[in-house]
Amino acid sequence: MWALRPGRPEPLRSFVDRAAPGIFGPASRYGDDLRRFEAEMLPLLLPGGDRTPAAAVADLDGWRGSPFFLQWLRRTYIELAHPVPPAAADALRSPGARSGLWMPGFAEVHGLLGLAAPDPATWRAATVEDAAARRRELLRAAGVEGGSAGGGEGGGEGGAEWDLHDVIEAAGGAVWGRTAMNAFIEKHGLWQLLNREMVAELAAHLARRCAELDSAERASSSSSSSPSPGPKQARKGKKARRAAAEAPVLARQRVVLEVGAGDGQLGNALVAALGAGAGGLKGSGGSTGAADVDYVMTDVTPLVSLAGAQAPDVLRADYRAALARFRPDIVVCSWMPMGEDWTADFRACESVQEYVLVGEADCGCCGDHWRTFGNAAHAPAGFEEGVAPPHEQDGFTKVYLDGVSRYCLERFDSAHYGGNSRAVAFRRRD
């Protein structure tokens, strides 16, 4: 998996052979010495020795086609260039944070990492153009796309020599504009960095949707025809109506199923947030009692959690088996694997009235751009303009949950490329 293809520079092949056994380990090999890392790597990455853009870009082809090596290169650079304050690491990886029982606030996350928090009110979704902006400038400076480079974080201005930052960025390593937040996320193998506001917004959405589903079911039941009651039936009817008024808000227990739940951090946080509010939510598929909403977490290979007995367990189950077993009203899926699509099975489950996807949407590294999100730019060959995407063909409407998305933080965020992780709901039409 790690071997570079034939024809790659021999010094780099030798380095990869030595580094591969611990390639996903910490950058401790270099301590905190970014200069040492750059001094060691540049001769390997640019064996021609010429760091001017036009010459350097030709050397990229010797290794940028090895994604795992590029991933290691990116991660090591970010960790060395943007060290995480020890206090931040201790807080964000505390047992409470990892279990989802304690969530730092949006501004608190940034403060712990020594960063200024962006204003959620100015949030906007990122675009592909945002992601590639600096790389485009570097390649233009090298004459690959024409034009000249603009300003940037690295040294690749026009004919100026590239530094390691520019080399990695030009190869597609996405290091421009990254910070200690990216370093923390990379180091701990995370995709999404949860915070209190993001969880609260998503919890509020789930609670609201459960109540709306219940209201619709009540209205449907009351609209069914029934014979006119007699005097005794009317008296009984008053008692029944009084009892109904004193009953819980939800007429029956609703089931929210999270698939691909991993270590349960998101689910535990949602259970805590919903349990603290109206609705009396309880978690795990085995809960008993008169809970209004049952939040079930499943994963085919659950990760180890620090929650212990304080929070619901992640049940071992394939998402298809979980759908059949729990017949959920709502499905939650955070960071669906890239290139896969689970949503067709969500829609095929008759009980599912809505599913919510969290992660990169439409053209990111979650799900399938067409089958999952209906992005026409990624439709299959032979696609005819005007044909509805799969979710619409199956009777679902796509709704962006911007109230949740404005607080989403993920591993590829940067000053120029924030707002790429989003929450998107797909709702069954009546």
N, C-alpha and C positions, 0 to 999 in steps of 0.2 A: 504493500500500500504506500510505503514511504519512498520506495526507490524512484529516483529520477530516470526519465527515459534516456535511452542511448543518445550520445551526442551532447549531453549536458557537461559543463565544465568539470573536469576531474577533481579539482580542489573542493568544489561544492558537493560533489557526490561523496567524497570522503568525509566531509563535515556532516552531511545528513546521516551517513552510516553510523558515525559516532554518536550523534545527538538523538537519533530516532528512539532508542529505548526510553529516554526520559523526555521526549519531545513535548508532552503536555504538562510537564512539571513546572515549578516556579522558575522565575528568572534569576534564582539565587546564584547561578553559575557566574553571573556578572555583578553580584552584589547590587549596588545602586549606581553602577558606573555605566552610564549611557555612552560616554565617549569610548570606553573600551569595547563595548558592543559594536558601535559604529566602526571603530578601527578594524575590528576583526571581520565584520560582515561585508563592508564595501568592496574589498578586494575579491571576495568570493562571488558577490553578486554582479560586479562589473569587472570581469577578468581582463578586459581590454585596457583597463587603467585610465580610460578617458571618461571623465564625469560630466562633460558638456552634454546637454540634452540630446543632440542628434546622435552622438556616439553611444551614450548610455542606454538609450531606448532599444538599440539593437541587441544589447546584452540581456535584456529582460526575457527574451524568448528562450533563454537557456534554462529558466527555472519557474517562470510565473504560471506555467501549465501544471504545476504540482500544488494543488489546493491545500493539502495538509501542511506542507512546508510554509506556504504563504500565510496560513492561519497561525502557525507557530511564530513566524517572523513578526506578524502584526501584533500578536498578543505580547510578546517579549518587549517589543519597542514601546508599546503603550504602558506596560507596567513600569518600565525603566524611566520613561519620559514624564510620567504622571503618577508618582508614588501616592498611595492611599494613606491618609493620616491614621495612625494606630487606633485612636479613639473612635474613628468612623468605622473601621473594620470590626472593632469589639462590639459596637452598638448594633450595626447592621447584620452581624452574624450571631447575635446573642440567641439563646434558646427561644426566647419569646418571639423574636423577629422571624426566626426560621420556622417556627411552628405556626406562625400566623396569629398568635395570641396577642402580640404587640406589634403595632405598625407605626413607624415614624411618619410624621407629616411630610407633605410635598416640600415645603420650605426647609424643614428639618433635615431631610436627606441631603439637600444641596449644602446646607450650613455645615453638616458633619464633614462633608467632602471639601469644604473650603471654597464653594462655588456660589455664585449669585443665582437665585432661583428665577427662572423666567416668569413673566406675568401670564397666568393661565388665560386671562381675558384676551390676550393677543395670539392665542394658539391658532395654528393652521396646520393642515395636513401637509407633510413633506411630499415632494415630487421626485421622480427619477432624475430630473434635471438638477435638483438640489444636490443629490447624492454624488453626481459625477462632475460637479462644477470644477473642483480643483484638479481632478485628474485630466479633464479636458484641457485646462490651461497648460498643464505640464506637457501633454502630448502635442499641443499646438506649438509650444516652444521647441519641441524636438522635430517639428516639421511633419508630424504624422497627419494632423488634420488641418494644417495651415493656420495662419494668424500668429499672434504673439501672446505670450503668457501675461496674465495680470498679476496683481499682488497676491501674496499668500503667506502661509506660516513658514514654509521651507525656503530653500535658497534658489529654487529653479526659476529665476527671472530671465527671460529671453535667452541669451547665450551663457548665463552664469552656470557654474557647476552645480550639479545636483548633490544634495546631502542624502543621508540614509532615509530621512523622512520623505523626500521627494521620490526616491527610488521605490519605496514601498507603496506610496500613493499611486505612482504611475503604473505600477504592476497590478493595481486593483485592491491593495491592502486596506484602504479606508482608514487612515490614521490622521488625516487632516482634521483639525478642530476638536479632536477627542480630549478627554479630561480624566481626572481621577475617578469619575463615575464609571467611565468605560473600563478603566483599569480594574476597579473593584468587580464589576460584572464579569469581565473576562477571567479574572483570577479564580472566581468561585463558580465558573461554569453556568452562570445564569443567563436567561434571555430577557426576563422582565424583572424590574426592580419595583416591588410593590410599595405603596405608600397609603396613608390613611385616607386621603381624599379620593384616590382612585377606587379603593375598596368600598368606601361609603357610597360613592356614586353608582357603582355596579350593584351593590346590595339594594339600594333604593330602587333601582330599575327592576330588579328581580321581584322585590316585594310589590311594587306597583303593578307589574304584569300579572303576578299571581292573583292580586285583587281584581284586576280587570277581567281575567279569565273566569273568576268566580262570579263576578257580576253578570257576565254574559251567560253563564250557565244558569244562574238564578232567573234571569229574564226569560230564557228559553223555557225553563220549567213552568214559570208562572203563566206563560202565554198559552200553555196547553189547555184545551177546553175541558171543563168539568161541569157536572149538573149543578143547578142552583141549590144552595143549602137550605134545609128546613130550619125552624127556630132552634131546636136542640143542637143541630150541626153548627149554626151560627155562633151559639154560645161556646161550643168547643173550638170553633175557629178563632174566636177572640183569644182564648187561652193559648192556642197554637201560635198565633201571631205574636203574643206577648213573649212566649218562650223563644221564638225565633229572633226577636229583637234583642234578647239577652244572650244569644249564642255568639260564638266567636265570629270575627269578620268573615273568615273563609268558611264556606259550607262544608268542604271536605278537604282532606289533606292533599296538598299539591306536592308533586315530586320534581325537584330540580336535580338533574344528573350532570355531574362533571366527569368528562372522559379525558383520559390522558392527564390525570391529576398529579402525577409525579409524587412528591413528598407531601402533598396536601396543603402547602402553604396558602395558596389562594383560597381553597375551599374552607380551611379553618378560619381564615380571616373573615370570609363572608358569613360563616356561621356565627362568629362572634359579633359581627356588625348587625346582622339581622336579628340575632337573639337579644341584642340590647334595645332593639326598637319594637314596634308593634308587630304582631304576627306570631310570636312564640315559636320561632324556628328551632328545630332540633336536627342534629346531623347524624350521618352514617345510615346505611340502609337497614340496620337492625334496631333502630330506636323504637321505643314503645311509648304509649301515652297519647294524649290528644294534641299532638303537634300539628300546627296549621300547615307548615311546609317542611318537607323532609329533604334535606340536602345530602345527596349520595355522591361520594367520590370513588372513582374507579380508575384503574390503570392496569394494563396487561403486565407491567413489571414495576410495581410501586417502589419508589425510592425510600430510603431510610429517613424517618422523620424524628425530630427531637420532641415532638408533641407528647409522646407517651400516652398516659391514660387521660390527659387533660382535654384532648380533642379527638374528634372522630377519626377512625382509621381509614386509610385508602384501601378499598376492597380490590382484590386481584380479579380482574375480568377484562376480557376483550370488549371493545366498545359495542360491537354488535350484540354480544351476549348480554351486556349491561342494558342495552335498549330493550331487548326481549324480556329481561327479568324484571326491570323496574318500571317500564312503560311510563316514562317521564312526561311531564307537561312542558318542561323547558330543559334544554341541553346547553351546557357551558363547555367550551373547549378553548384552552389557552395554548397558543403556539402549536397548532397542528403541524405535523411533520411536513417539511417542504416536498412538493411534488405529489403528495398523497391527497386524496379527497374522501373525507368521511361523511360529508354532508348529504350525499345521496341517500345514505342509510338513515340519517336523521329524518329526512323528509319522508322516507318510506314508512317510518314508524307512525302509525295513525294517532297515537296519543300526543305526539310532539306538536305543540302549537307555536313554538318559537325556539330558535337556537341562537346562541350568542358566541361569536368568535372573538378572541382577544389575541393580538399579535400583529405582525405586518400584514396589511391588507392590500388586495388588488394586484400588486406587482412585487411583493416582498418575498421573504423566505418561509412563508407559511402556506400550507395547502397548495392547491392548483389554481393558477390565475384565472382560468376559464371555468372549470368545473366547480370550484369552490366559491369564487367571487363574481363570476360572470363578466370578467374584463374582456371586452370584445377585441382589444388589441392582441390578445393571446388566444383567440379562438382557433380551433383546429383548422387544418387545410380544408378548403371546400366550404367554409362557413359563408353563408349568404348574409349580407347586411340586412338588418331588420329582424333577423331571427332572434327570438327571446332566449336569454341565457337559461341554463338548466334550472336554477331556483325559481325563475318566473314560470317556466313550463310546468313545474310541479306545484304551482299555486302559492308561492312565497314571495313576500315583498321585502326588499333590502332597506334597512334603516341604519344610518350611521349614528352612533351614540357619542356625540361630541362632548357631552358632559363628563363621560368617563374618559374619553380619549385625551382630553386636555391635561390629564394628570398621569398619563402613561409614560413610563421611562423604560428604555430598552437598550440593548448592548451596542447598537449602531448609532445612537443619538449623538448629535454634535451641535455646535452653535449654528451651523448652516443646514443641518439635516435632523431637526427635531420633529416630533409629532408623527413619526413613521409607524409606531405601534398604535393600533386603534381598536376600539370595540365596535363590532358591527352586529346588529341583530337581523335575523331573517324570520319574518313573521308569517304564519299561515293565514291566507285570506279567508274570510267567511264565505 
